[in-house]
Amino acid sequence: MDKQEHEALHMVGVPHEHKHSHTQTKAVLNRLSRAIGHLESVRQMVEDGRDCSEVLIQLAAVRAALTSTGKVILKDHIEHCIVDAVEEGDTQAILDLEKAIDQFIK
């Protein structure tokens, strides 16, 4: 598929799939597993009627873990997917990244 065909598909909303090497996949999965486990602990705290202050502190820790994981994903995406997209002339990938960053930092 040439660049014009690729851009035309983006314009009509056809999703694309790039095959990229993600060097941080294992680290991201490990971080997500820990965050999920931590969130399950927070759920148990609520079920057990633990102090709201303790629950809020633990929720803040979960949120920080997820934000940290998002940063790893973002860095990996820029270093691999965006570099590849720029080399291929895929301007839609940049627009998609901008949209994702806007959602991520809300």
N, C-alpha and C positions, 0 to 999 in steps of 0.2 A: 504494500500500500504506500503510495507516495504522500508527500506532505499535504497536498491539497485535499486528497481523499480523507486523510486523517482528520484534518481541521473541519471538513464538511460533516463528518460523523459527529464530531464534538458539538457543532452548531445545532444539530438536530437532537442532541441529547443522548446519543448512543454511547453507552459506557465503553471505556477502553481498558485494556489490560496490558500493562507493561510487565515484562519479566525482569525483575531486578534482583540483585543479590542484597539481602539485608543481613548485615553483619551482627546486628543486635537482637535477633529474633529470640534466641535462648534467654538472654538477659531480660527482655521484655516479658516473656512468658513466666519467668521466675518471679519478677516483680509483681506481675498481675496475680499470680498464685498467692504470694504473701499478702497482697492487699485484700484479696477475696477472703483469705483466712482471718485476717484482722477484722474485716467487716462482719464476718460471721460471729466473731467474739463480741463485737459491739451489739449485734442483734441479741446475743445471749444476755448481755448486760441489761438490755432493755427488758427482755423477758423476765429477768431476775429482779427487776425493780431497782437496779443500782441508781445511785445518785446522778441526777441530770448533769451536774458539772463534770463528773467523770466520763459520762457518755459523750458529752460535747468535746472534751479533750481528745478522746479516742477517735471521734469522727474527724476532728481536725488532723489527726495523724493519718487516717485513711486518705483524706483529701490530699494531704501533702505527698503521700506515696503515689497516688494516681497522677498528680501533677508532675512529679519526678519521672514517672514512667512515660508520660506524654512528651516530656522533653527529650528522653532517649529516642522515642519514635520519631519525633520531629527532626532531630539531628541526623538520624539514620536516613530518613526520607530525603533530606536536603543533600546529604553526601552521596546518595546513590540515585534515587528516583529523579530528583530534580536535575542533577548533573546529566543523567541520561536524557531527560526530556529536553534540556537546553541543547544538547548535542544533536538531538533529532529535530529541533525546531518546534517542539510541542509547547506552544504558548498557553494552551488550555491547562496544562499541568501547573503552571505558575498561578493562574487564576484560581484553580482548585486549591492550591496551597494557601493562597491568601484567604480564601473563604474558610478553610479549615483552621487557620491561625485565629481568625476573627472569632470563630466558635469556641476554640480552645481557651482563649484568654478572657472570655466573658466573665 
